[in-house]
Amino acid sequence: MLVVALCYLTRFPDVPHHLLEDRMDERLLAKKALTAESGHEIEEQHTTLIQDRRDLLRDLGAATRGENMSQKLVDTRIQIYAERLRHKG
C-alpha cells in the first residue's frame, strides 16, 4: 500500500504541476516579470525533484522485490522527497 501511495504522490500531483509551472515561468521570463535567477532556481528545484523521484521509485521497487535494499535508505529517500516537495510548494 505504501508503494501505491508513493507512486501516486510521485507521478501525478507534482509532475503536471511542474509542466504548468515551467510554462508560466517561460511566459513570466519573456515579459521580464520574473528574474532569470528565480527562473533558474525553479528549474533546479524541478531537476532535483525529478532525480529524487526516480531514486525513490527505484529503491521502493528494489525493496518490494526483496532485493538487498536497506529499509533505512528507503525511509531516508521518502523523507528527503517529502521535505523537498514541502519546501517547493
C-alpha positions in Angstrom: 0.0 0.0 0.0 2.9 2.4 0.8 4.3 1.8 -2.7 1.0 2.6 -4.3 0.5 5.8 -2.3 4.1 6.9 -3.1 3.7 6.1 -6.8 0.6 8.3 -6.8 2.4 11.1 -5.0 5.5 10.9 -7.2 3.8 10.6 -10.5 0.6 12.6 -10.5 0.4 15.8 -8.4 3.9 17.2 -8.9 4.6 16.1 -12.5 1.7 18.1 -14.2 2.3 20.9 -11.7 5.9 21.2 -12.9 4.9 21.3 -16.5 2.4 24.1 -15.9 4.8 26.0 -13.7 7.5 25.7 -16.3 5.2 27.2 -19.0 4.2 30.0 -16.6 7.9 30.7 -15.8 8.7 30.9 -19.5 5.9 33.5 -20.0 7.0 35.5 -17.0 10.6 35.5 -18.1 9.6 36.6 -21.6 7.7 39.5 -20.0 10.6 40.2 -17.7 8.2 39.7 -14.8 10.4 37.1 -13.3 14.2 37.3 -12.8 16.4 34.9 -14.6 17.8 33.9 -11.2 14.3 33.0 -9.9 13.6 31.0 -13.1 16.9 29.2 -12.8 16.1 28.3 -9.2 12.7 26.9 -10.1 14.3 24.8 -12.9 16.9 23.5 -10.5 14.2 22.5 -8.0 12.3 20.6 -10.6 15.5 18.8 -11.8 16.3 17.8 -8.2 12.7 16.6 -7.6 12.8 14.5 -10.8 16.0 12.8 -9.7 14.7 12.3 -6.2 11.5 10.8 -7.6 13.5 8.4 -9.8 15.8 7.4 -7.0 12.9 6.8 -4.6 10.8 4.7 -7.1 13.9 2.7 -8.0 14.6 2.0 -4.3 11.0 1.2 -3.5 10.9 -1.2 -6.4 14.0 -2.9 -5.2 12.7 -3.1 -1.6 9.4 -4.6 -2.7 11.2 -7.2 -4.9 13.2 -8.2 -1.8 16.5 -7.1 -3.2 19.3 -6.1 -0.9 17.8 -2.7 -0.1 18.2 -1.1 3.3 14.9 0.0 4.8 16.7 2.9 6.4 17.8 4.0 2.9 14.2 3.8 1.6 12.9 5.7 4.6 15.6 8.4 4.1 14.6 8.7 0.4 11.0 9.1 1.3 11.8 11.7 3.9 14.1 13.7 1.6 11.5 13.6 -1.2 8.7 14.7 1.1 10.8 17.5 2.6 11.7 18.9 -0.9 8.1 18.8 -2.0 7.0 20.6 1.1 9.6 23.3 0.6 8.9 23.6 -3.1 5.2 24.2 -2.6 
